[in-house]
């Protein structure tokens, strides 16, 4: 108990609180700017945290990343530019809602369910971190292989319209992920002698290109058609939220659980959690036909999932020093510098510091409500700007954002090329979202397959020989072949009668 | 972000100024420090602490930029292609002596102006804590008895830890192919895979395995260095454990593009030596468990040439390059 009291004392003191408030504002800004991710927010904070005591240093990172993952939803909903890859899964859906005049509803839902997901993940982190971390450590390449296949299947499930076109788009993404040197054999592929291409095209510039630049091109082609779209907006961000919560509490819970579990697995983070949650939501929905037309259900589930994944990723990081995502990979370094060496002993050696970190997690998620409300209020004004002025500004942001990722002009050409590609794909009914997912998961798929094959000396059956892998494998195959099997069964029963 | 923007604006402003006063004392504008690896890794952390200390030493902002991808080729090329004016620096790593053997780049250590070696972390031999081998001898006997059964992981194909274990086996007259390599995205995924039962050996450095060793999940059987590590003094050297003189370490050093003016080079080398000697640097490196070692520019150049030759010989021996 004394430790908890000390922990409260460490958090609720002017210095720590002002660090939290400043990092909250910083995180909101970084997340809302396309091209700057929550991971980058963390990396930028590291040199600043060198000179802070442990608790404020960790508090700065926890607060900034929670805010960034939420605020990444804002440009996605208002301008169809996902602020971070974790928002890409439901960017189209949110944008469709804005076009229907429901910008406040979607942003309010993003905010509220981000908070719920974040709090859920924190509760799990507090209550069962050591136990969950033990399970997460049981995942080897065999298990990840099936998990990635499940993730890829979600691309087809979320495609609106022709599933075949979704598959084509997914395959295109997988092809793009093969570019470069970062593959298991370390062999340069599709690089045409270019040093930049050795490093692959990069997910974030590709995402900005396919979502944002293609939208700008569409506006440039038909300026009139787009001009009248954003008309009536309902006004209050929080109106109707209680109704949403009562209606979709199951979805919010499911998204939070999935997010925490996926987040806790090393090597899978908030972005994959959001895709899987969105697909699960559509698959199990009573009204799947509404998905893709501006329906809030999937946003509730995926919005909760990506924020709960954030807390989930801290589970293996704190307990074993194994990063749960790219953010905690940086955090582990900071923990060492601050003398809070990760490991099971951290709960015994530094109980007051760990309790303080937990308190910061709760505080950061609760602070999201007022900060998010202000951010939405401010961002909403974008909708009042005439489109012919707004579009060039968005283009400018895209160019600057993509340049800032690596300080290269190469990324700027990537967004332009993929902008054109995205425009032509969508004009012909090919969704771009599956291609993005293909790039996120493509290299993971290849790496885990190749490592598994080397480990098992080429025996394919090894994918079913470990208990968790076998379970995941059977689940994947069931999901794939269920439609075929049920049709087969129906035919059989019909011929009998 | 604000910091980024203000630094960008500041750079532009300073660049305009510099054009008018080319003969002002070096440095009169912000410096860029390129890191060929991702944010959050050991190289990035080392660069950021050096950057923040160098900032005080030189009196100008030092902007750390991650140029990732292509297994380090992209960033190493960006450093070599920077303007040789002392305003582009880089923290290069052991891979510079490996990539050219694989034909990925023409660059070698000789393509840079060396400023100083600042760190080296020797490879270790890690296994699961519940593995039946008490020492390296047991493990080697098991490998000899079942060639191909034991798999190792911890970096990409042909990466530094791959060469470390292959070279060790070769030095002990065991066929390097008897421990197949499983490529991974670095030491952390490799260690996790080992704890999950996917592979048996991870020959990464001790600081990388530290959290899992402390958690009682992993044990280290030997360190491939002439001296025991400061972090785990009880882990025997390869010489003590198996009688082999083989050593292998991942190192990091500060460089500038080739052809910078001599006075600028000396100014930077002195500043980097001061940073290395500072308490802040030593404290930082020991808190992360990283090894500290310093070599001045000329010796660093010789060190790089030797490192490249040793690595090339190992790569040929294990068949990574023909």
Interface residues (C-beta under 8 A of the other chain):
Chain A: X26 X29 X30 X33 X36 X39 X40 X42 X43 X44 X46 X47 X50 X137 X138 X139 X140 X141 X142 X143 X180 X181 X182 X184 X185 X186 X188 X195 X196 X198 X199 X200 X202 X266 X267 X316 X319 X320 X321 X322 X323 X326 X329 X330 X332 X333 X336 X337 X339 X341 X342 X343 X344 X345 X404 X406 X407 X408 X447 X450 X451 X454 X455 X457 X466
Chain B: X1 X2 X3 X4 X38 X39 X40 X41 X42 X44 X45 X48 X49 X51 X52 X64 X65 X66 X67 X68 X69 X70 X71 X73 X74 X77 X102 X104 X105 X148 X151 X153 X156 X157 X158 X159 X180 X181 X182 X183 X184 X185 X188 X189 X191 X192 X193 X195 X196 X197 X198 X199 X210 X211 X212 X214 X215 X216 X217 X284 X287 X288 X289
